[in-house]
Amino acid sequence: EGKLGLAKLYLQKAEYQHTLQLATDVAKTIANTKGMAQTEARAQTIIGDVYYAQKKPNEAINAYQKSIDIYEFINSPFYASELYLKVSEILAEQNRFEKALEYRITYHQVKDSLFSEEKVQLIEELQTKYETERVEREKQTALLENLHLIEENRRGRNLLLGSFGLLTFLIVGGL
């Protein structure tokens, strides 16, 4: 991760040889260990950025495609979608419009899918919140009804005791 951070700094300074060396080193190291696939994909993306900056579009496309393959393998469509867009733009610059269109369509499909997933998740969260609030309201209503019934029972008991007391007083007074 540290090497990739340095590679990005070198890329911003247009020091492409250092950038390419660091990113390639990271990609090779990770590929040999079979771990940290997302870091490997980021390294391939940086390699693609270097080749694109050096006006080597075919090498850039190859690096971006490796990164896309990794992102798809680890099910990270957000990052893959951005690379589909980059590749589409490079292909359009090369006048390879049919292939550029394929990548652009894939980009939009992935973006639409992500948008749909976000909306479904938001709807589920809102439904959960609504259900939670509804249950809480029902609980409050039941509590208020229970308190109301307790109050009515107390009044009824007081009325009964008062009536019994009055009846007792009348009987004792009549005797």
Backbone hydrogen bonds, N-H to C=O, Kabsch-Sander energy under -0.5 kcal/mol:
donor,donor_aa,acceptor,acceptor_aa,energy
5,G,1,E,-2.2
6,L,2,G,-2.2
7,A,3,K,-2.6
8,K,4,L,-2.3
9,L,5,G,-1.8
10,Y,6,L,-2.8
11,L,7,A,-2.3
12,Q,8,K,-2.2
13,K,9,L,-1.6
14,A,11,L,-1.4
15,E,10,Y,-3.0
16,Y,14,A,-1.2
19,T,15,E,-2.1
20,L,16,Y,-3.0
21,Q,17,Q,-2.3
22,L,18,H,-2.6
23,A,19,T,-2.7
24,T,20,L,-2.4
25,D,21,Q,-2.2
26,V,22,L,-2.3
27,A,23,A,-2.5
28,K,24,T,-2.6
29,T,25,D,-2.4
30,I,26,V,-2.6
31,A,27,A,-2.3
32,N,28,K,-2.0
33,T,29,T,-1.3
34,K,30,I,-1.5
35,G,30,I,-1.1
40,E,36,M,-1.9
41,A,37,A,-2.5
42,R,38,Q,-2.3
43,A,39,T,-2.3
44,Q,40,E,-2.4
45,T,41,A,-2.1
46,I,42,R,-2.3
47,I,43,A,-2.4
48,G,44,Q,-2.5
49,D,45,T,-2.4
50,V,46,I,-2.3
51,Y,47,I,-2.5
52,Y,48,G,-2.5
53,A,49,D,-2.4
54,Q,50,V,-2.0
55,K,52,Y,-1.4
56,K,51,Y,-3.1
60,A,56,K,-2.1
61,I,57,P,-2.8
62,N,58,N,-2.2
63,A,59,E,-2.3
64,Y,60,A,-2.9
65,Q,61,I,-2.7
66,K,62,N,-2.0
67,S,63,A,-2.1
68,I,64,Y,-2.8
69,D,65,Q,-2.7
70,I,66,K,-2.0
71,Y,67,S,-2.7
72,E,68,I,-2.7
73,F,69,D,-2.1
74,I,70,I,-2.4
75,N,72,E,-0.9
76,S,71,Y,-2.9
80,A,76,S,-1.5
81,S,77,P,-2.5
82,E,78,F,-1.3
83,L,79,Y,-1.4
84,Y,80,A,-2.2
85,L,81,S,-1.8
86,K,82,E,-1.9
87,V,83,L,-2.8
88,S,84,Y,-2.3
89,E,85,L,-2.2
90,I,86,K,-2.2
91,L,87,V,-2.8
92,A,88,S,-2.1
93,E,89,E,-2.0
94,Q,90,I,-1.4
95,N,92,A,-1.5
96,R,91,L,-2.8
97,F,95,N,-1.0
100,A,96,R,-2.4
101,L,97,F,-2.6
102,E,98,E,-1.8
103,Y,99,K,-2.1
104,R,100,A,-2.4
105,I,101,L,-2.8
106,T,102,E,-2.3
107,Y,103,Y,-2.5
108,H,104,R,-2.4
109,Q,105,I,-2.5
110,V,106,T,-2.6
111,K,107,Y,-2.6
112,D,108,H,-2.8
113,S,109,Q,-2.3
114,L,110,V,-2.7
115,F,111,K,-2.7
116,S,112,D,-2.8
117,E,113,S,-2.7
118,E,114,L,-2.5
119,K,115,F,-2.3
120,V,116,S,-2.7
121,Q,117,E,-2.5
122,L,118,E,-2.6
123,I,119,K,-2.8
124,E,120,V,-2.6
125,E,121,Q,-2.4
126,L,122,L,-2.6
127,Q,123,I,-2.7
128,T,124,E,-2.4
129,K,125,E,-2.5
130,Y,126,L,-2.8
131,E,127,Q,-3.0
132,T,128,T,-2.5
133,E,129,K,-2.6
134,R,130,Y,-2.9
135,V,131,E,-2.7
136,E,132,T,-2.3
137,R,133,E,-2.7
138,E,134,R,-2.8
139,K,135,V,-2.4
140,Q,136,E,-2.4
141,T,137,R,-2.9
142,A,138,E,-2.7
143,L,139,K,-2.2
144,L,140,Q,-2.5
145,E,141,T,-2.8
146,N,142,A,-2.5
147,L,143,L,-2.4
148,H,144,L,-2.4
149,L,145,E,-2.6
150,I,146,N,-2.3
151,E,147,L,-2.3
152,E,148,H,-2.5
153,N,149,L,-2.6
154,R,150,I,-2.3
155,R,151,E,-2.4
156,G,152,E,-2.9
157,R,153,N,-2.7
158,N,154,R,-2.7
159,L,155,R,-2.8
160,L,156,G,-2.6
161,L,157,R,-3.1
162,G,158,N,-2.8
163,S,159,L,-2.8
164,F,160,L,-2.8
165,G,161,L,-2.7
166,L,162,G,-2.6
167,L,163,S,-2.7
168,T,164,F,-2.6
169,F,165,G,-2.5
170,L,166,L,-2.5
171,I,167,L,-2.6
172,V,168,T,-2.8
173,G,169,F,-2.6
174,G,170,L,-2.5
175,L,171,I,-1.9
